[in-house]
Amino acid sequence: MSDLTAFSDAAFAYLSDSGFLKVPAPSADTPCAVAGVAWDGSTTNRSGARMGPRAIREASHMLVDGTHPVFDLSPLGMLGDVGDLRLPNTSLERMREVLQREAAALIRRHHMLWLGGDHSITLPLLREYRKQLGRPLAVIHFDAHCDTWADHMGEPSGHGTWVYEAMQEGLVVDACFTQIGIRSPGERAAREYVRERGGQIFGARDLRGLVSATQLAPVLQSIRSRLAEHGHPPLYLSLDIDCLDPAYAPGTGTPEPGGLSTAQVLTILEELSDLRFVGMDCVEVSPPYDHAELTSQAAAHFVWTYLCGQLAHHPGAG
């Protein structure tokens, strides 16, 4: 189906039992919506992220009767789940083309939460946000990997090139691009690409031992200062679950030891919740490697926390 405006509750009736937080498909005036992007054709190590959306949804089902302990609200009644988008599964460029087209109607209607999938899905989403908003975006990017390679093992694009491509295409405000948790091996040109373009990087080593809001205050303030200095451009969150140490997220395609803790990520999400985001994605959850559903549980909590924070500070999250 090429036009998501034709989607109806009947088409996705199954979501009443299996959607994120068990919510049904959204109506036209539902403030927020979840969509799955079940693609992992660009993974370079272990595949399986195409099964991430389903696993994150299932993990979220333990949250359906709960009010968020920080924001004191439940998103039920303000959220719908459109299911997994129908996408080509063999061509990266074709997938990105269709994803951008299918995302357009959803972005116009709802504050979107995208469940990946591998990280190659973020580029077409940024393209569509940039198109609709008419200006480049600020980005907060949690990841173990810098994703700034100029090619993808000899191919022009993949899940490790989207940051480079987004900057080259002018989709983002370079100075307002913040990377958190970076630690993977890589040549210096790639590791330092964001910083040399004027952005900022808080590597996992920089954050060791920093968990509370007080301890993380310099990071939080630096993000806020950059946004203020540049007139508060539209802000997008891209959260690669491998930002977490494998102890917290074993179910991912390219695990990197020495990562963030679940508590660190939750602190940052909670403390920055007053910022008005335009959308988020959570990617690279790979269920085949997810012992005891640790990874999908973390992902579901991150998405839930982000959503509740936005609704608490920006009712309607428009």
N, C-alpha and C positions, 0 to 999 in steps of 0.2 A: 504494500500500500504506500503510495507516494505522498499522500496528503493526510497529515495527522488530524486535520480538522474533521475528518470523517470518523474518527474514533468515537466509540460510544460505550456506555456502561455495559451494554449487552455483549459487545465484542470482547470485553475483558472481564466477564462475570467471575471467572475463576479467581480473580485477584481478591475477592472478598475473603478468601481463606489464605491466600499465599502472597499477597502484596506486602510491601514494607509496612510494618506495624499492623498488618492485616487490613489496610485501608482499601476501599474500592477505587475504581478509575475516577479521575477528577471530572467535575463539571467545568463549564467554561469560566465560572467565577471562583473556583477553588484557588486560594492564594498560592499554594505550593504544590509541587508534584515531583515524583520520583520517576526516573526512566532508566531501564537497564540497557547497557551497551555491551552486548555479549560477544566481544571480539578479542582474540589473542593471536592474530596472524602475524604480529610483529615481535613476539617474544624471542629473546636470544638465548635463553637457558632452558627453563622448565615451562612448558605450556600448561594451560588449565584455567587462566584468568577469564576465559569466556563463560565459565561456570560461576564466576564471582557474584554476579547480580542475584542469582537464586540463593546462594549461601548467605549473603548479607541479609536478604529478606527473611530467610528462615531464622537467622540469629536475632533479628529484630522482634520476633514474635514474643520473646520473654519481656519486652518492654511495653506491651500494649495496655497493661492495666496500671502503668506507673506514671506519676508526675515527676518531671525532672527535678532532682534534689537541689540544684543550684538556681534554676529559673522559675521553679514553682508553677509549671504549666505542662499541659499535654498538648501535642500538636494534632490530636485527633479532631476531626471536623474541619481542619485547615489544610489537610494534605490528601492527595490522591496518588495512585500509582498507575501509570499508563502501560506497565509491562515492559518487556524487552522490545526495543525497536527492531524492525525487520531490515536487516542489512546484508549486503553481499559478504561472503565469507572467504573469498580467495584473493581479492585485489585490495591492497591498502588504499590506493588512490580512489578506487570506486567506492570503497566503504566510506572514506572521508567525504566524498562528494555527496553520497546519499545521506550520511549522518548530518551534515550541515543543513541539507534541505529539510530533513525530517525534524531537526531541532528547531528550525525557524519558528514554526507555529507554536511550539511548546514554550519557547523563550518569550514570545509575545504575550502569552496567556498567564504564565506561572513563574514563580521563583523556583528554578529547577535544581534538583539534586540528581546527578548522573552517577550511576553505579557501573564501574567497569568490570571486566575489560582491561586491556593493557593500556599503557600511557599514551599510545599513539592517538587515542580518541580525543585528547585535549586540544590538539591543534585545530581541527575543524570546529570545535565548540568555541574556541577563542575567535576564530574567523567570523562566526555568526554573531557573537556578542559585539565584536568590534563593528560589524556592519550595522547592527541594529542600534547600538548606542552612539555611533558616529564619532567615537574617540577611542584611543588606546586604553587598555586596562592596566591597573595595578594587579599584581599576582603575588599571593603567598603560596609557596611551593614546598611542601614537605616531601622529602625523598632521601634515599641513600645515594642516589646517582644524580649527577648534574644535568644529564639529558641535553647536553650542549654540543654533541658531536656533529660535525658537518656532513657526515654520511653515516650509514648504518651497515657496517661491515661490507662496504663496497656498493651498497644500494643507496639511493639518494635520500631515503626517509625511513623512519621507523619509530619505535617507542623510546629511543635514545636521542632523537634529534629535535623533538618538538619545541624545546626552549630556544635552540638556535634558530629554527625556522620562524618562530613567533617574533623573535627580535629582528630578524632579517626582513620580515614582512611588515614591521611597524604595528603589530597587533598589541604591543604592550608598551608601557612607560618603563624604559630600562631602569631608571633610578628608583622606581617603585616596585621592582622585582626582588622579592626576598626568598632566599632558599634556606631551608631549615633541615638539619639532619644529614647533610652531605658527608660522605666518608669513603666512597668506593675508590678503587684504584682507577687511575686515568692520567693521561698526559696533562701537563700543566695548562696548556692552551685551553683545554676543555674544562678543567677544574676551576680555573679562574675567569672563564669567559664572562659570566654574569657580573663579577666584580669589576672587570675591566671595561664593561659596558656602562658602569655607573651604578649597578645594583649592589645588593649586599648578601653575604653568605654567613650563616651561623651553622658551622659544621657540628657534627655529633661530638667531636672532641672538645669543641668550645663549650658545649652544654653539659658535659659530664658533671654530675652532682648538683645541677640546678633544676629544681623541681617545683618549688613553690612560686607563687606570684611575686613575692619579694625577691627571690633569687633570680627570677627571669625578667625582672623589671627593666634592665638595660635593653634586652631584646625587644620587649613590648614597646618601650618608649622609642626605640630607633625606628620601628615600623610606623608608629604613629607620626613621628616627626617627618619621615619621608613623604607620607601621604599628605600631611598638612602643607609641606613646602611646595608640593606640586598640585595644590588645589583640589585634593581629595578626588582623584580619578576613580571611575568605577572599579570595584575591587572583586577579584575572583579568587577562589580557593581551590587548589589542586593538591590532593592528598594521596600520595603513593604509600600504600600500607607498608612497603619495605623501609620507610623511614624508621620504623620500629626495629629494635633488635630482634633477631630470630627467636629469642626466648619468649617474646611477646607475640610474634607473628611469624611462625614457621611456614605458614601456607602462602608462600609467594614465589614468584618465578626466579628471582635473583636475590636471595638473602645475603645480607652483609653484616657480619658480627660487629659489635661495638655501637649499636644504634640507640635510638631514643627509647624511653619507657612509655607505656600507655599513659601513666600519670603526667609525664611531661607534655605530651600532645594535648591531653584534656585540659591541663592548666592554660596552655596557650589559646586553645579554642574558647574556653570560658572567659578568659581575660580580654580577648579581642571581640567578644560577641556584640559589643555596642557599636562596632564599625558596621556600616551598611554594605553588605556583600551583594553582588548581583547573581551569584550562583556558585556551585561547587561540584567537584567530582571526587570520587574515592575509587582508586584503581589498584590493579595488580593483586587482588585477592585470588589465590589459586587453591581451591578446596582440596584437590588430591593430596596436597602436602600439609593439610591443616589439622594437626593433632588436636583432638578435643575441641575443635572449633574455636581455638584461641584467636585466630586471625579474623574470622568472620564476626566474632563477638566484638572484637576491638573496632572493626570497621563500622558495624551497626551502631555502636555507642558513639563513635565520632560523628557519624551522619546525624544521629538523633540529637547530640549535643549542639552541633552547628545549627540545626533546624530550630531547636527550642530557644537557643540564644538569639537567633534572628527574630523569631516571633515575639520574644520577650521585650526586645529593645525597639523593634520596628513592626508593630502590629500590622498584619497583612503581608509583611515581607515583600512588598512590591518593589 
